[in-house]
């Protein structure tokens, strides 16, 4: 059976870090977008304060 192309450990580590950072950034922006929608809905409500 043919072997895969050898990848040294540093390149493998760099690929892992790159993929890890990409998924973290995607998760952050998706979650942040959902939070902003909730905050806008809360801020748009009128509060009637009775002092």
C-alpha positions in Angstrom: 0.0 0.0 0.0 1.3 3.5 -0.8 2.1 5.7 2.2 0.8 9.1 2.7 2.9 12.1 2.1 5.0 12.6 5.3 4.2 15.7 7.2 6.5 16.8 10.0 5.1 17.6 13.4 5.5 21.4 13.1 3.4 21.5 10.0 0.8 19.2 11.5 0.7 21.5 14.6 0.3 24.6 12.4 -2.5 23.0 10.5 -4.2 22.1 13.7 -3.8 25.6 15.1 -5.1 27.2 11.9 -8.2 25.0 11.9 -8.8 25.5 15.6 -8.6 29.3 15.3 -10.9 29.3 12.3 -13.6 27.3 14.1 -13.2 29.5 17.2 -13.6 32.7 15.1 -16.7 31.3 13.3 -18.2 30.3 16.6 -17.5 33.7 18.1 -19.1 35.6 15.3 -22.2 33.4 15.1 -22.7 33.5 18.8 -22.1 37.3 18.9 -24.6 37.9 16.2 -27.3 36.0 18.2 -26.5 37.9 21.3 -26.8 41.3 19.5 -30.2 40.4 18.3 -31.3 39.5 21.8 -29.8 42.8 23.2 -31.5 44.9 20.5 -34.9 43.3 21.4 -34.4 44.0 25.0 -33.3 47.5 24.5 -36.2 48.4 22.2 -38.8 47.6 24.8 -40.3 50.6 26.6 -40.0 50.4 30.4 -42.6 52.2 32.4 -41.0 53.0 35.7 -43.3 54.1 38.5 -41.3 56.1 41.0 
